[in-house]
Amino acid sequence: MMSFNVLASIAANDAASNASSSGTPIGVKILIGAFVVVIMLVGAWLAVLQQMRRQKWAESHGFRYIKADANLGKATRHVFGLAGRRHVARDVVVIPAAAGTALYYEVTWVERHGEDEEKKRCTFLRYSLPGPLPRMHIKPEGFFGLANNDINTEWQAFNKEFDVKSEDEQATHALLTGPMQEFLMARMRKMHMEIAGGEAFLRLSNYKSEDSIAYASLMDEWLARVPGFFFGRR
């Protein structure tokens, strides 16, 4: 709590020092400063409560919980090309998966706009694969996207729905079998997947602890549709 006390002191000192150079009574200045500090303290306390709830949920379900992981945050920034700096993965839930683990987490970072800083956050899932796949992304086609300016299949409806790019077009066509396309269309529309080496990443919506199990199971189902020869299986 030391940092909160320092902030409170700064706010109070600013209010007092500025009072003499303006027409606003010193009492009003102090009240404004105190109000700002209270808002900051309440926000910080709510964040602590949120973190405690997420940790309790993970541990109550038998999952390992990691409060913060800077390396995972940096890796996610690199995979998705996130802007800004100070990327940290928070509230990481480690879930057993078909080929290792699935990590469900929220990344926070800061973006600078001129003299202002904006704190951003987004939820992700990192899913272990049995072996490496070619670097690729499978994500929703943009609003102004062209259905045939990326890797395409014979199913035009799929091409219109998904933007697929890869460093290995032949391998990607082998991955996008009929059953895989049907699964993506039925279960993973509007999801952004990045595959990097032996891991697949999903960019998701708001963090909800209870969703972590569902997303890990979804990726288990996705993996079951990846042709076995990619990982040396028949």
Buried (B, 14 or more C-beta within 10 A) or exposed (E): EEEEEEBBEEBBEBBEEBBEEEEEEBEEBBEBBBEBBEEBBEEBEEEEEEBEEBBEBBEEBEBEBBEBBEEBBBBBBEBBEBEBEBBBBBBBBBBEBBBEBBBBBBBBBBBEEEEEEEEEEBBBBBBBBBEEBBBBBBBBBEEEBEBEEBBBBEBEEBBBBBBBBBEBBEBBBBBBBEEBBEBBBEEBEEBBBBBBEBBBBBBBEEBBBEBBBEBBBBBBEBBEBBBEEBBEEE
